[in-house]
Amino acid sequence: FSVTAYEGETAQVAVATGKVAVQRDGHEGQTVVLLPNQQATLTQKGLEKGTFDPAELWAWRDGVLLFNRAKWPQIENRLERWY
């Protein structure tokens, strides 16, 4: 699984294989259970469950950075973290 939780950005948890439960503290124990190719995104409303493109999310493991429809600040942040 992958967890992205950088200050000023939307927190997300994505699952490649297996099963992961994600719980939001202070929100009456709101929990979502994620299966492969599902992700949870933390919004002001709570945890929202969705899907994602595994090839795009896991490309970094092969040394590839993908920037589909990304704006410059997003690209800049990812490059800074990579290097």
Distance bins in CASP14 RR format, pairs under 12 A and 6 or more apart:
PFRMAT RR
TARGET T0000
AUTHOR 0000-0000-0000
RMODE 2
METHOD distances of the structure
MODEL  1
1 12 0 0 0 0 0 1 0 0 0 0 0
1 13 1 0 0 1 0 0 0 0 0 0 0
1 14 1 0 0 1 0 0 0 0 0 0 0
1 15 1 0 1 0 0 0 0 0 0 0 0
1 16 1 0 0 1 0 0 0 0 0 0 0
1 17 0 0 0 0 1 0 0 0 0 0 0
1 18 0 0 0 0 1 0 0 0 0 0 0
1 19 0 0 0 0 1 0 0 0 0 0 0
1 20 1 0 1 0 0 0 0 0 0 0 0
1 21 0 0 0 0 0 1 0 0 0 0 0
1 22 0 0 0 0 1 0 0 0 0 0 0
1 34 1 0 0 1 0 0 0 0 0 0 0
1 35 0 0 0 0 0 1 0 0 0 0 0
1 36 0 0 0 0 1 0 0 0 0 0 0
1 37 0 0 0 0 0 1 0 0 0 0 0
1 38 0 0 0 0 0 1 0 0 0 0 0
1 39 0 0 0 0 1 0 0 0 0 0 0
1 40 0 0 0 0 0 1 0 0 0 0 0
1 52 0 0 0 0 0 1 0 0 0 0 0
1 54 0 0 0 0 0 1 0 0 0 0 0
1 57 0 0 0 0 0 1 0 0 0 0 0
1 58 0 0 0 0 0 1 0 0 0 0 0
2 11 0 0 0 0 0 1 0 0 0 0 0
2 12 1 0 0 1 0 0 0 0 0 0 0
2 13 1 0 0 1 0 0 0 0 0 0 0
2 14 1 0 1 0 0 0 0 0 0 0 0
2 15 0 0 0 0 1 0 0 0 0 0 0
2 16 1 0 0 1 0 0 0 0 0 0 0
2 17 0 0 0 0 0 1 0 0 0 0 0
2 20 0 0 0 0 0 1 0 0 0 0 0
2 22 0 0 0 0 0 1 0 0 0 0 0
2 34 0 0 0 0 0 1 0 0 0 0 0
2 37 0 0 0 0 0 1 0 0 0 0 0
2 38 0 0 0 0 0 1 0 0 0 0 0
2 39 0 0 0 0 1 0 0 0 0 0 0
2 40 0 0 0 0 0 1 0 0 0 0 0
2 52 0 0 0 0 1 0 0 0 0 0 0
2 54 0 0 0 0 0 1 0 0 0 0 0
2 56 0 0 0 0 0 1 0 0 0 0 0
2 57 1 0 0 1 0 0 0 0 0 0 0
2 58 1 0 0 1 0 0 0 0 0 0 0
2 59 0 0 0 0 0 1 0 0 0 0 0
2 60 0 0 0 0 1 0 0 0 0 0 0
2 61 0 0 0 0 1 0 0 0 0 0 0
3 9 0 0 0 0 0 1 0 0 0 0 0
3 11 1 0 0 1 0 0 0 0 0 0 0
3 12 1 0 0 1 0 0 0 0 0 0 0
3 13 1 0 1 0 0 0 0 0 0 0 0
3 14 0 0 0 0 1 0 0 0 0 0 0
3 15 0 0 0 0 0 1 0 0 0 0 0
3 20 0 0 0 0 1 0 0 0 0 0 0
3 22 0 0 0 0 1 0 0 0 0 0 0
3 34 0 0 0 0 0 1 0 0 0 0 0
3 39 0 0 0 0 0 1 0 0 0 0 0
3 40 0 0 0 0 1 0 0 0 0 0 0
3 41 0 0 0 0 0 1 0 0 0 0 0
3 42 0 0 0 0 0 1 0 0 0 0 0
3 57 0 0 0 0 0 1 0 0 0 0 0
4 10 1 0 0 1 0 0 0 0 0 0 0
4 11 1 0 0 1 0 0 0 0 0 0 0
4 12 1 0 1 0 0 0 0 0 0 0 0
4 13 1 0 0 1 0 0 0 0 0 0 0
4 14 1 0 0 1 0 0 0 0 0 0 0
4 39 0 0 0 0 1 0 0 0 0 0 0
4 40 0 0 0 0 0 1 0 0 0 0 0
4 41 0 0 0 0 1 0 0 0 0 0 0
4 42 0 0 0 0 0 1 0 0 0 0 0
4 52 0 0 0 0 0 1 0 0 0 0 0
4 57 0 0 0 0 1 0 0 0 0 0 0
4 60 0 0 0 0 0 1 0 0 0 0 0
4 74 0 0 0 0 0 1 0 0 0 0 0
4 77 0 0 0 0 0 1 0 0 0 0 0
4 78 0 0 0 0 0 1 0 0 0 0 0
4 81 0 0 0 0 0 1 0 0 0 0 0
5 11 1 0 1 0 0 0 0 0 0 0 0
5 12 1 0 0 1 0 0 0 0 0 0 0
5 13 0 0 0 0 1 0 0 0 0 0 0
5 14 0 0 0 0 0 1 0 0 0 0 0
5 22 0 0 0 0 0 1 0 0 0 0 0
5 40 0 0 0 0 0 1 0 0 0 0 0
5 41 0 0 0 0 0 1 0 0 0 0 0
5 42 0 0 0 0 1 0 0 0 0 0 0
6 12 0 0 0 0 0 1 0 0 0 0 0
6 73 0 0 0 0 0 1 0 0 0 0 0
6 74 0 0 0 0 0 1 0 0 0 0 0
6 77 1 0 0 1 0 0 0 0 0 0 0
6 78 0 0 0 0 0 1 0 0 0 0 0
6 80 0 0 0 0 0 1 0 0 0 0 0
6 81 0 0 0 0 1 0 0 0 0 0 0
7 77 0 0 0 0 0 1 0 0 0 0 0
8 42 0 0 0 0 0 1 0 0 0 0 0
8 73 0 0 0 0 0 1 0 0 0 0 0
8 74 0 0 0 0 0 1 0 0 0 0 0
8 77 0 0 0 0 1 0 0 0 0 0 0
9 41 0 0 0 0 0 1 0 0 0 0 0
9 42 0 0 0 0 0 1 0 0 0 0 0
9 73 0 0 0 0 1 0 0 0 0 0 0
9 74 0 0 0 0 1 0 0 0 0 0 0
9 77 1 0 0 1 0 0 0 0 0 0 0
9 78 0 0 0 0 0 1 0 0 0 0 0
9 81 0 0 0 0 0 1 0 0 0 0 0
10 39 0 0 0 0 0 1 0 0 0 0 0
10 40 0 0 0 0 0 1 0 0 0 0 0
10 41 1 0 1 0 0 0 0 0 0 0 0
10 42 1 0 0 1 0 0 0 0 0 0 0
10 43 1 0 0 1 0 0 0 0 0 0 0
10 44 0 0 0 0 0 1 0 0 0 0 0
10 46 0 0 0 0 0 1 0 0 0 0 0
10 47 0 0 0 0 0 1 0 0 0 0 0
10 48 0 0 0 0 1 0 0 0 0 0 0
10 74 0 0 0 0 0 1 0 0 0 0 0
11 22 0 0 0 0 1 0 0 0 0 0 0
11 24 0 0 0 0 1 0 0 0 0 0 0
11 25 0 0 0 0 0 1 0 0 0 0 0
11 39 0 0 0 0 0 1 0 0 0 0 0
11 40 0 0 0 0 1 0 0 0 0 0 0
11 41 1 0 0 1 0 0 0 0 0 0 0
11 42 1 0 1 0 0 0 0 0 0 0 0
11 43 0 0 0 0 1 0 0 0 0 0 0
11 44 0 0 0 0 0 1 0 0 0 0 0
11 46 0 0 0 0 0 1 0 0 0 0 0
11 47 0 0 0 0 1 0 0 0 0 0 0
11 48 0 0 0 0 0 1 0 0 0 0 0
12 20 0 0 0 0 0 1 0 0 0 0 0
12 22 0 0 0 0 1 0 0 0 0 0 0
12 32 0 0 0 0 0 1 0 0 0 0 0
12 34 0 0 0 0 0 1 0 0 0 0 0
12 38 0 0 0 0 0 1 0 0 0 0 0
12 39 1 0 1 0 0 0 0 0 0 0 0
12 40 1 0 0 1 0 0 0 0 0 0 0
12 41 1 0 1 0 0 0 0 0 0 0 0
12 42 1 0 0 1 0 0 0 0 0 0 0
12 43 0 0 0 0 0 1 0 0 0 0 0
12 47 0 0 0 0 0 1 0 0 0 0 0
12 48 0 0 0 0 1 0 0 0 0 0 0
12 49 0 0 0 0 0 1 0 0 0 0 0
12 50 0 0 0 0 1 0 0 0 0 0 0
12 52 0 0 0 0 1 0 0 0 0 0 0
12 57 0 0 0 0 1 0 0 0 0 0 0
13 19 0 0 0 0 0 1 0 0 0 0 0
13 20 1 0 0 1 0 0 0 0 0 0 0
13 21 0 0 0 0 1 0 0 0 0 0 0
13 22 1 0 1 0 0 0 0 0 0 0 0
13 23 0 0 0 0 0 1 0 0 0 0 0
13 24 0 0 0 0 0 1 0 0 0 0 0
13 31 0 0 0 0 0 1 0 0 0 0 0
13 32 0 0 0 0 1 0 0 0 0 0 0
13 33 0 0 0 0 0 1 0 0 0 0 0
13 34 1 0 0 1 0 0 0 0 0 0 0
13 38 0 0 0 0 1 0 0 0 0 0 0
13 39 1 0 0 1 0 0 0 0 0 0 0
13 40 1 0 1 0 0 0 0 0 0 0 0
13 41 0 0 0 0 1 0 0 0 0 0 0
13 42 0 0 0 0 1 0 0 0 0 0 0
13 47 0 0 0 0 1 0 0 0 0 0 0
13 48 0 0 0 0 0 1 0 0 0 0 0
13 49 0 0 0 0 0 1 0 0 0 0 0
13 50 0 0 0 0 0 1 0 0 0 0 0
13 52 0 0 0 0 0 1 0 0 0 0 0
13 57 0 0 0 0 0 1 0 0 0 0 0
14 20 0 0 0 0 1 0 0 0 0 0 0
14 22 0 0 0 0 0 1 0 0 0 0 0
14 34 1 0 0 1 0 0 0 0 0 0 0
14 35 0 0 0 0 0 1 0 0 0 0 0
14 36 0 0 0 0 1 0 0 0 0 0 0
14 37 0 0 0 0 1 0 0 0 0 0 0
14 38 1 0 0 1 0 0 0 0 0 0 0
14 39 1 0 1 0 0 0 0 0 0 0 0
14 40 0 0 0 0 1 0 0 0 0 0 0
14 41 0 0 0 0 1 0 0 0 0 0 0
14 49 0 0 0 0 0 1 0 0 0 0 0
14 50 0 0 0 0 1 0 0 0 0 0 0
14 51 0 0 0 0 1 0 0 0 0 0 0
14 52 1 0 1 0 0 0 0 0 0 0 0
14 53 0 0 0 0 0 1 0 0 0 0 0
14 54 0 0 0 0 1 0 0 0 0 0 0
14 56 0 0 0 0 0 1 0 0 0 0 0
14 57 1 0 1 0 0 0 0 0 0 0 0
14 58 0 0 0 0 1 0 0 0 0 0 0
15 21 0 0 0 0 0 1 0 0 0 0 0
15 22 0 0 0 0 1 0 0 0 0 0 0
15 32 0 0 0 0 0 1 0 0 0 0 0
15 33 0 0 0 0 1 0 0 0 0 0 0
15 34 1 0 1 0 0 0 0 0 0 0 0
15 35 1 0 0 1 0 0 0 0 0 0 0
15 36 1 0 1 0 0 0 0 0 0 0 0
15 37 1 0 0 1 0 0 0 0 0 0 0
15 38 1 0 1 0 0 0 0 0 0 0 0
15 39 1 0 0 1 0 0 0 0 0 0 0
15 40 0 0 0 0 1 0 0 0 0 0 0
15 49 0 0 0 0 0 1 0 0 0 0 0
15 50 0 0 0 0 0 1 0 0 0 0 0
15 51 0 0 0 0 0 1 0 0 0 0 0
15 52 0 0 0 0 1 0 0 0 0 0 0
15 54 0 0 0 0 1 0 0 0 0 0 0
15 57 0 0 0 0 0 1 0 0 0 0 0
15 58 0 0 0 0 0 1 0 0 0 0 0
16 34 0 0 0 0 0 1 0 0 0 0 0
16 35 0 0 0 0 0 1 0 0 0 0 0
16 36 1 0 0 1 0 0 0 0 0 0 0
16 37 1 0 0 1 0 0 0 0 0 0 0
16 38 0 0 0 0 0 1 0 0 0 0 0
16 39 0 0 0 0 0 1 0 0 0 0 0
16 52 0 0 0 0 1 0 0 0 0 0 0
16 53 0 0 0 0 0 1 0 0 0 0 0
16 54 1 0 0 1 0 0 0 0 0 0 0
16 55 0 0 0 0 0 1 0 0 0 0 0
16 57 0 0 0 0 1 0 0 0 0 0 0
16 58 1 0 0 1 0 0 0 0 0 0 0
16 61 0 0 0 0 1 0 0 0 0 0 0
17 34 0 0 0 0 0 1 0 0 0 0 0
17 35 0 0 0 0 1 0 0 0 0 0 0
17 36 1 0 1 0 0 0 0 0 0 0 0
17 37 0 0 0 0 1 0 0 0 0 0 0
17 38 0 0 0 0 0 1 0 0 0 0 0
17 54 0 0 0 0 1 0 0 0 0 0 0
17 58 0 0 0 0 0 1 0 0 0 0 0
18 33 0 0 0 0 0 1 0 0 0 0 0
18 34 0 0 0 0 1 0 0 0 0 0 0
18 35 1 0 0 1 0 0 0 0 0 0 0
18 36 1 0 0 1 0 0 0 0 0 0 0
18 37 0 0 0 0 0 1 0 0 0 0 0
18 38 0 0 0 0 0 1 0 0 0 0 0
19 32 0 0 0 0 0 1 0 0 0 0 0
19 33 1 0 0 1 0 0 0 0 0 0 0
19 34 1 0 0 1 0 0 0 0 0 0 0
19 35 1 0 1 0 0 0 0 0 0 0 0
19 36 0 0 0 0 1 0 0 0 0 0 0
19 38 0 0 0 0 1 0 0 0 0 0 0
20 31 0 0 0 0 0 1 0 0 0 0 0
20 32 0 0 0 0 1 0 0 0 0 0 0
20 33 1 0 0 1 0 0 0 0 0 0 0
20 34 1 0 1 0 0 0 0 0 0 0 0
20 35 0 0 0 0 1 0 0 0 0 0 0
20 36 0 0 0 0 1 0 0 0 0 0 0
20 38 0 0 0 0 1 0 0 0 0 0 0
20 39 0 0 0 0 1 0 0 0 0 0 0
20 40 0 0 0 0 1 0 0 0 0 0 0
20 47 0 0 0 0 0 1 0 0 0 0 0
20 49 0 0 0 0 0 1 0 0 0 0 0
21 29 0 0 0 0 0 1 0 0 0 0 0
21 30 0 0 0 0 0 1 0 0 0 0 0
21 31 1 0 1 0 0 0 0 0 0 0 0
21 32 1 0 0 1 0 0 0 0 0 0 0
21 33 1 0 1 0 0 0 0 0 0 0 0
21 34 1 0 0 1 0 0 0 0 0 0 0
21 35 0 0 0 0 0 1 0 0 0 0 0
21 38 0 0 0 0 0 1 0 0 0 0 0
21 40 0 0 0 0 1 0 0 0 0 0 0
21 47 0 0 0 0 0 1 0 0 0 0 0
21 49 0 0 0 0 0 1 0 0 0 0 0
22 29 0 0 0 0 0 1 0 0 0 0 0
22 30 0 0 0 0 1 0 0 0 0 0 0
22 31 1 0 0 1 0 0 0 0 0 0 0
22 32 1 0 1 0 0 0 0 0 0 0 0
22 33 1 0 0 1 0 0 0 0 0 0 0
22 34 1 0 0 1 0 0 0 0 0 0 0
22 35 0 0 0 0 0 1 0 0 0 0 0
22 38 0 0 0 0 0 1 0 0 0 0 0
22 39 0 0 0 0 1 0 0 0 0 0 0
22 40 1 0 1 0 0 0 0 0 0 0 0
22 41 0 0 0 0 1 0 0 0 0 0 0
22 42 0 0 0 0 1 0 0 0 0 0 0
22 46 0 0 0 0 0 1 0 0 0 0 0
22 47 1 0 0 1 0 0 0 0 0 0 0
22 48 0 0 0 0 0 1 0 0 0 0 0
22 49 0 0 0 0 1 0 0 0 0 0 0
22 50 0 0 0 0 0 1 0 0 0 0 0
23 29 1 0 1 0 0 0 0 0 0 0 0
23 30 1 0 0 1 0 0 0 0 0 0 0
23 31 1 0 1 0 0 0 0 0 0 0 0
23 32 0 0 0 0 1 0 0 0 0 0 0
23 33 0 0 0 0 0 1 0 0 0 0 0
23 34 0 0 0 0 0 1 0 0 0 0 0
23 40 0 0 0 0 1 0 0 0 0 0 0
23 42 0 0 0 0 0 1 0 0 0 0 0
23 46 0 0 0 0 0 1 0 0 0 0 0
23 47 0 0 0 0 1 0 0 0 0 0 0
24 30 1 0 1 0 0 0 0 0 0 0 0
24 31 1 0 0 1 0 0 0 0 0 0 0
24 32 0 0 0 0 1 0 0 0 0 0 0
24 40 0 0 0 0 1 0 0 0 0 0 0
24 41 0 0 0 0 0 1 0 0 0 0 0
24 42 1 0 0 1 0 0 0 0 0 0 0
24 43 0 0 0 0 0 1 0 0 0 0 0
24 44 0 0 0 0 0 1 0 0 0 0 0
24 45 0 0 0 0 0 1 0 0 0 0 0
24 46 1 0 1 0 0 0 0 0 0 0 0
24 47 1 0 1 0 0 0 0 0 0 0 0
24 48 0 0 0 0 0 1 0 0 0 0 0
25 31 0 0 0 0 0 1 0 0 0 0 0
25 42 0 0 0 0 0 1 0 0 0 0 0
25 46 0 0 0 0 0 1 0 0 0 0 0
25 47 0 0 0 0 0 1 0 0 0 0 0
26 46 0 0 0 0 0 1 0 0 0 0 0
26 47 0 0 0 0 0 1 0 0 0 0 0
27 42 0 0 0 0 1 0 0 0 0 0 0
27 43 0 0 0 0 0 1 0 0 0 0 0
27 44 0 0 0 0 0 1 0 0 0 0 0
27 45 0 0 0 0 1 0 0 0 0 0 0
27 46 1 0 0 1 0 0 0 0 0 0 0
27 47 1 0 0 1 0 0 0 0 0 0 0
28 46 0 0 0 0 0 1 0 0 0 0 0
28 47 0 0 0 0 0 1 0 0 0 0 0
29 46 0 0 0 0 0 1 0 0 0 0 0
29 47 0 0 0 0 1 0 0 0 0 0 0
30 40 0 0 0 0 1 0 0 0 0 0 0
30 42 0 0 0 0 0 1 0 0 0 0 0
30 43 0 0 0 0 0 1 0 0 0 0 0
30 45 0 0 0 0 1 0 0 0 0 0 0
30 46 1 0 0 1 0 0 0 0 0 0 0
30 47 1 0 1 0 0 0 0 0 0 0 0
30 48 0 0 0 0 0 1 0 0 0 0 0
30 49 0 0 0 0 0 1 0 0 0 0 0
31 40 0 0 0 0 1 0 0 0 0 0 0
31 46 0 0 0 0 0 1 0 0 0 0 0
31 47 1 0 0 1 0 0 0 0 0 0 0
31 49 0 0 0 0 0 1 0 0 0 0 0
32 38 0 0 0 0 1 0 0 0 0 0 0
32 39 0 0 0 0 1 0 0 0 0 0 0
32 40 1 0 1 0 0 0 0 0 0 0 0
32 41 0 0 0 0 1 0 0 0 0 0 0
32 42 0 0 0 0 0 1 0 0 0 0 0
32 43 0 0 0 0 0 1 0 0 0 0 0
32 46 0 0 0 0 1 0 0 0 0 0 0
32 47 1 0 1 0 0 0 0 0 0 0 0
32 48 0 0 0 0 1 0 0 0 0 0 0
32 49 1 0 1 0 0 0 0 0 0 0 0
32 50 0 0 0 0 1 0 0 0 0 0 0
33 40 0 0 0 0 1 0 0 0 0 0 0
33 47 0 0 0 0 0 1 0 0 0 0 0
33 49 0 0 0 0 1 0 0 0 0 0 0
34 40 1 0 1 0 0 0 0 0 0 0 0
34 41 0 0 0 0 0 1 0 0 0 0 0
34 47 0 0 0 0 1 0 0 0 0 0 0
34 48 0 0 0 0 0 1 0 0 0 0 0
34 49 1 0 0 1 0 0 0 0 0 0 0
34 50 0 0 0 0 1 0 0 0 0 0 0
34 51 0 0 0 0 1 0 0 0 0 0 0
34 52 0 0 0 0 0 1 0 0 0 0 0
35 49 0 0 0 0 1 0 0 0 0 0 0
35 50 0 0 0 0 0 1 0 0 0 0 0
35 51 0 0 0 0 1 0 0 0 0 0 0
36 51 0 0 0 0 1 0 0 0 0 0 0
36 52 0 0 0 0 0 1 0 0 0 0 0
36 54 0 0 0 0 1 0 0 0 0 0 0
36 57 0 0 0 0 0 1 0 0 0 0 0
36 58 0 0 0 0 0 1 0 0 0 0 0
37 49 0 0 0 0 0 1 0 0 0 0 0
37 50 0 0 0 0 1 0 0 0 0 0 0
37 51 1 0 1 0 0 0 0 0 0 0 0
37 52 1 0 0 1 0 0 0 0 0 0 0
37 53 0 0 0 0 1 0 0 0 0 0 0
37 54 1 0 1 0 0 0 0 0 0 0 0
37 55 0 0 0 0 0 1 0 0 0 0 0
37 56 0 0 0 0 0 1 0 0 0 0 0
37 57 0 0 0 0 1 0 0 0 0 0 0
37 58 0 0 0 0 0 1 0 0 0 0 0
38 47 0 0 0 0 0 1 0 0 0 0 0
38 48 0 0 0 0 0 1 0 0 0 0 0
38 49 1 0 0 1 0 0 0 0 0 0 0
38 50 1 0 1 0 0 0 0 0 0 0 0
38 51 1 0 1 0 0 0 0 0 0 0 0
38 52 1 0 0 1 0 0 0 0 0 0 0
38 54 0 0 0 0 0 1 0 0 0 0 0
38 57 0 0 0 0 0 1 0 0 0 0 0
39 47 0 0 0 0 0 1 0 0 0 0 0
39 48 0 0 0 0 1 0 0 0 0 0 0
39 49 1 0 0 1 0 0 0 0 0 0 0
39 50 1 0 1 0 0 0 0 0 0 0 0
39 51 1 0 0 1 0 0 0 0 0 0 0
39 52 1 0 1 0 0 0 0 0 0 0 0
39 53 0 0 0 0 0 1 0 0 0 0 0
39 54 0 0 0 0 0 1 0 0 0 0 0
39 56 0 0 0 0 0 1 0 0 0 0 0
39 57 0 0 0 0 1 0 0 0 0 0 0
40 46 0 0 0 0 1 0 0 0 0 0 0
40 47 1 0 1 0 0 0 0 0 0 0 0
40 48 1 0 0 1 0 0 0 0 0 0 0
40 49 1 0 1 0 0 0 0 0 0 0 0
40 50 1 0 0 1 0 0 0 0 0 0 0
40 51 0 0 0 0 0 1 0 0 0 0 0
40 52 0 0 0 0 0 1 0 0 0 0 0
41 47 1 0 0 1 0 0 0 0 0 0 0
41 48 1 0 1 0 0 0 0 0 0 0 0
41 49 0 0 0 0 1 0 0 0 0 0 0
41 50 1 0 0 1 0 0 0 0 0 0 0
41 51 0 0 0 0 0 1 0 0 0 0 0
41 52 0 0 0 0 1 0 0 0 0 0 0
42 48 1 0 0 1 0 0 0 0 0 0 0
42 49 0 0 0 0 0 1 0 0 0 0 0
43 49 0 0 0 0 0 1 0 0 0 0 0
43 50 0 0 0 0 0 1 0 0 0 0 0
51 57 0 0 0 0 0 1 0 0 0 0 0
52 58 0 0 0 0 1 0 0 0 0 0 0
52 59 0 0 0 0 0 1 0 0 0 0 0
52 68 0 0 0 0 0 1 0 0 0 0 0
53 59 0 0 0 0 1 0 0 0 0 0 0
53 66 0 0 0 0 1 0 0 0 0 0 0
53 68 0 0 0 0 1 0 0 0 0 0 0
53 69 0 0 0 0 0 1 0 0 0 0 0
54 61 0 0 0 0 0 1 0 0 0 0 0
54 66 0 0 0 0 0 1 0 0 0 0 0
55 61 0 0 0 0 0 1 0 0 0 0 0
55 62 0 0 0 0 1 0 0 0 0 0 0
55 64 0 0 0 0 1 0 0 0 0 0 0
55 66 0 0 0 0 1 0 0 0 0 0 0
55 68 0 0 0 0 0 1 0 0 0 0 0
56 62 0 0 0 0 0 1 0 0 0 0 0
56 64 0 0 0 0 1 0 0 0 0 0 0
56 65 0 0 0 0 0 1 0 0 0 0 0
56 66 1 0 1 0 0 0 0 0 0 0 0
56 67 0 0 0 0 1 0 0 0 0 0 0
56 68 1 0 0 1 0 0 0 0 0 0 0
56 69 0 0 0 0 0 1 0 0 0 0 0
56 70 0 0 0 0 0 1 0 0 0 0 0
57 64 0 0 0 0 0 1 0 0 0 0 0
57 65 0 0 0 0 0 1 0 0 0 0 0
57 66 0 0 0 0 1 0 0 0 0 0 0
57 68 0 0 0 0 0 1 0 0 0 0 0
58 64 0 0 0 0 1 0 0 0 0 0 0
58 65 0 0 0 0 0 1 0 0 0 0 0
58 66 0 0 0 0 1 0 0 0 0 0 0
59 65 1 0 0 1 0 0 0 0 0 0 0
59 66 1 0 1 0 0 0 0 0 0 0 0
59 67 0 0 0 0 0 1 0 0 0 0 0
59 68 0 0 0 0 0 1 0 0 0 0 0
59 78 0 0 0 0 0 1 0 0 0 0 0
59 82 0 0 0 0 0 1 0 0 0 0 0
60 66 0 0 0 0 1 0 0 0 0 0 0
60 67 0 0 0 0 0 1 0 0 0 0 0
60 78 0 0 0 0 1 0 0 0 0 0 0
60 79 0 0 0 0 0 1 0 0 0 0 0
60 81 0 0 0 0 1 0 0 0 0 0 0
60 82 1 0 0 1 0 0 0 0 0 0 0
63 82 0 0 0 0 1 0 0 0 0 0 0
64 78 0 0 0 0 0 1 0 0 0 0 0
64 82 0 0 0 0 0 1 0 0 0 0 0
65 74 0 0 0 0 0 1 0 0 0 0 0
65 75 0 0 0 0 1 0 0 0 0 0 0
65 76 0 0 0 0 0 1 0 0 0 0 0
65 77 0 0 0 0 0 1 0 0 0 0 0
65 78 1 0 0 1 0 0 0 0 0 0 0
65 79 1 0 0 1 0 0 0 0 0 0 0
65 80 0 0 0 0 0 1 0 0 0 0 0
65 81 0 0 0 0 1 0 0 0 0 0 0
65 82 1 0 0 1 0 0 0 0 0 0 0
65 83 0 0 0 0 0 1 0 0 0 0 0
66 74 0 0 0 0 0 1 0 0 0 0 0
66 75 0 0 0 0 0 1 0 0 0 0 0
66 78 0 0 0 0 1 0 0 0 0 0 0
66 82 0 0 0 0 0 1 0 0 0 0 0
67 73 0 0 0 0 0 1 0 0 0 0 0
67 74 1 0 0 1 0 0 0 0 0 0 0
67 75 1 0 1 0 0 0 0 0 0 0 0
67 76 0 0 0 0 0 1 0 0 0 0 0
67 77 0 0 0 0 0 1 0 0 0 0 0
67 78 1 0 0 1 0 0 0 0 0 0 0
67 79 0 0 0 0 1 0 0 0 0 0 0
67 82 0 0 0 0 0 1 0 0 0 0 0
68 74 0 0 0 0 0 1 0 0 0 0 0
68 75 0 0 0 0 0 1 0 0 0 0 0
69 75 0 0 0 0 0 1 0 0 0 0 0
70 76 0 0 0 0 1 0 0 0 0 0 0
70 77 0 0 0 0 1 0 0 0 0 0 0
70 78 1 0 0 1 0 0 0 0 0 0 0
70 79 0 0 0 0 0 1 0 0 0 0 0
71 77 0 0 0 0 0 1 0 0 0 0 0
71 78 0 0 0 0 0 1 0 0 0 0 0
72 78 0 0 0 0 0 1 0 0 0 0 0
72 79 0 0 0 0 0 1 0 0 0 0 0
73 79 0 0 0 0 0 1 0 0 0 0 0
73 80 0 0 0 0 0 1 0 0 0 0 0
74 80 0 0 0 0 0 1 0 0 0 0 0
74 81 0 0 0 0 0 1 0 0 0 0 0
75 81 0 0 0 0 0 1 0 0 0 0 0
75 82 0 0 0 0 0 1 0 0 0 0 0
76 82 0 0 0 0 0 1 0 0 0 0 0
76 83 0 0 0 0 0 1 0 0 0 0 0
77 83 0 0 0 0 0 1 0 0 0 0 0
END
